[in-house]
Amino acid sequence: MFTGIVECMGVIKSIQTEQNNIHFTIESDISSELKIDQSLAHNGVCLTVVNIAGKTHVVTAIQETLNKTDLKSWAIGKHVNLERCMKADGRFDGHIVQGHVDCTATCIQKLDEGGSWRFSFQYPNGLGVTVEKGSITVNGTSLTVVDSKENEFSVAIIPYTYEHTVFGELNEGDTVNLEFDIVGKYIQKMMGK
């Protein structure tokens, strides 16, 4: 369980393919503090740490993960948002995030609003629902929906988030990982939509 409050960014140092799996070696400020078998969100994707060496850690993405996320497009040098699991005795600063990506979306607009940025995203029909002022997780970052349309939404990004997450490198046409709000997903299922 995560909260969508990004702890730091990591950088992909190497990528190895083994059959249908991909092993990512990532360098970060928190890698040396991790432990093997620990769950760690990478751009919102919950992955298990399988190896640690100095300031790097290794995670493995299997075919199911590769099919539902943007991990297959990751390249050496790419920055990723990292978040360790929520502590049971800590503050709940974001919203309930499982690290289970629902789908990918495309950034269709990046607008500089003079001190903040507005990003708009489009996602495949029928895969989720957003509501204005509701929660959404974009690349592992807990955000509030500003505008909600069918298969499209926008979020406003403050300077701190822009500088300390991958939003500073995100441009129109880029693909992101989405996790819709868990409460909204249950309501959508109960309503048969």
C-alpha atoms as one frame of an Amber mdcrd trajectory, in Angstrom:
protein
   0.000   0.000   0.000   1.272   3.428  -0.984   0.073   7.018  -0.663   1.313
   8.519  -3.937   3.749  10.869  -2.194   6.934  10.443  -4.226   9.983   9.970
  -2.017  12.677  10.572  -4.626  13.583   9.955  -8.239  15.807   7.153  -9.433
  17.608   6.694 -12.723  17.681   3.487 -14.771  21.303   2.315 -15.017  20.873
  -0.994 -16.877  18.192  -3.165 -18.457  18.469  -6.921 -18.931  15.997  -9.169
 -20.694  15.551 -12.768 -19.552  12.945 -14.713 -21.519   9.741 -12.596 -21.163
  11.007 -10.719 -18.091  12.926  -7.458 -17.862  15.309  -6.682 -14.991  15.835
  -2.975 -14.255  18.816  -1.741 -12.239  17.979   1.612 -10.687  20.219   4.042
  -8.831  18.661   6.263  -6.159  19.222   7.947  -2.826  17.146   5.270  -1.087
  18.437   2.121  -2.837  20.997   1.351  -0.118  18.244   1.542   2.543  16.027
  -1.047   0.829  15.862  -4.743   1.527  15.320  -7.712  -0.736  11.624  -8.678
  -1.070  10.521  -5.115  -0.313   7.729  -3.609  -2.413   8.634  -0.322  -4.044
   6.543   1.826  -6.405   8.348   2.811  -9.625   6.308   5.420 -11.535   3.326
   3.946  -9.714   4.117   0.303 -10.490   4.586  -1.892  -7.429   7.714  -3.989
  -8.022   9.667  -6.282  -5.699  13.303  -5.531  -4.934  15.310  -8.627  -5.935
  18.874  -7.364  -5.481  20.748  -4.470  -3.864  24.295  -3.333  -4.618  25.522
  -0.064  -3.130  23.347   2.780  -4.393  21.435   0.558  -6.844  18.599  -1.924
  -6.611  17.149  -4.393  -9.113  13.479  -5.101  -9.833  11.915  -7.525 -12.298
   8.892  -6.864 -14.506   7.020  -9.922 -15.786   4.893 -10.065 -18.950   1.635
  -9.110 -17.163   3.272  -5.949 -15.802   4.824  -5.118 -19.165   1.429  -5.498
 -20.880  -0.378  -3.055 -18.566   2.258  -0.368 -17.957   4.788   1.722 -19.858
   7.777  -0.256 -18.515   8.529  -1.846 -21.891   9.418   1.627 -23.202  11.826
   2.455 -20.355  15.414   3.181 -21.398  18.759   3.621 -19.684  18.975   7.142
 -18.236  15.213   7.535 -17.721  14.164   8.994 -14.371  11.401   7.269 -12.378
   9.409   8.284  -9.311  10.078   6.066  -6.272   7.983   5.504  -3.154   8.412
   2.944  -0.405   5.341   1.320   1.153   3.299   3.295   3.632   4.225   2.841
   7.282   1.343   1.804   9.532   2.359   4.423  12.095   2.896   7.278   9.640
   0.805  10.087   8.232  -1.429   9.362   5.269  -0.461  12.364   3.120  -1.771
  11.287  -0.308  -4.580   8.816  -0.966  -4.898   5.017  -1.014  -2.614   3.780
  -3.793  -2.103   0.079  -4.434   0.693   0.256  -6.985  -1.502  -1.690  -9.423
  -1.585   0.287 -12.663  -4.960   0.238 -14.420  -3.793   1.500 -17.797  -1.492
   3.914 -19.544  -2.516   7.361 -20.741  -1.107   9.925 -23.153  -0.236  13.473
 -22.171  -2.285  15.557 -24.598  -1.456  18.995 -23.200   1.211  20.634 -21.043
   0.322  24.216 -20.206   2.579  26.645 -18.317   0.263  28.683 -16.091   2.886
  31.118 -14.763   4.028  29.446 -11.562   2.262  26.120 -11.996   1.573  23.685
 -14.836  -1.585  22.016 -16.072  -1.246  18.587 -17.636  -4.101  16.890 -19.522
  -4.234  13.160 -20.165  -6.332  10.873 -22.351  -6.863   7.187 -21.564  -8.627
   4.290 -23.319 -12.418   4.158 -23.227 -14.007   2.288 -20.339 -10.856   1.585
 -18.317 -11.513   4.010 -15.482 -13.354   7.007 -14.198 -12.257  10.360 -12.801
 -14.251  13.023 -11.002 -13.455  16.678 -10.491 -11.629  17.147  -7.149 -11.185
  13.370  -6.917  -7.884  11.509  -6.629  -5.767  10.042  -9.421  -2.285   8.565
  -9.457  -0.099   9.547 -12.426   3.303   7.810 -12.569   2.946   7.098  -8.857
   2.149  10.689  -7.873  -1.051  11.300  -5.897  -2.889  14.201  -7.543  -6.243
  15.965  -7.496  -8.280  16.006 -10.706  -8.925  19.577 -11.894 -11.136  18.870
 -14.916 -12.794  15.560 -15.715 -14.238  14.552 -19.067 -14.989  11.169 -20.574
 -11.623   9.384 -20.993  -9.768  12.613 -20.255  -8.726  14.653 -17.219  -6.295
  17.350 -16.164  -4.208  17.996 -13.051  -2.411  21.083 -11.751   1.237  20.695
 -10.733   2.912  22.953  -8.167   6.594  23.909  -8.595   7.806  21.488  -5.884
   6.151  18.499  -7.596   7.385  19.673 -11.009  10.984  19.802  -9.745  11.023
  16.673  -7.539   9.135  14.176  -9.731   9.231  13.129 -13.375   6.654  15.824
 -14.232   9.550  18.176 -14.971  10.559  15.893 -17.856   7.035  15.056 -19.065
   5.906  16.432 -22.431   2.922  16.230 -24.762   2.786  12.823 -26.435   4.496
  11.005 -23.535   2.928   7.912 -21.972   2.233   7.677 -18.236   0.940   5.006
 -15.836  -2.502   5.590 -14.283  -4.051   4.132 -11.178  -7.631   5.270 -10.671
  -9.003   5.867  -7.177  -9.881   2.513  -5.552 -13.198   3.794  -4.176 -14.213
   5.002  -7.641 -13.278   1.627  -9.137 -15.506  -0.232  -6.665 -18.429   2.124
  -7.324 -17.910   1.777 -11.082 -17.990  -2.035 -10.757 -21.106  -2.002  -8.561
 -22.874   0.255 -11.055 -22.002  -2.156 -13.853 -20.027   0.354 -15.890
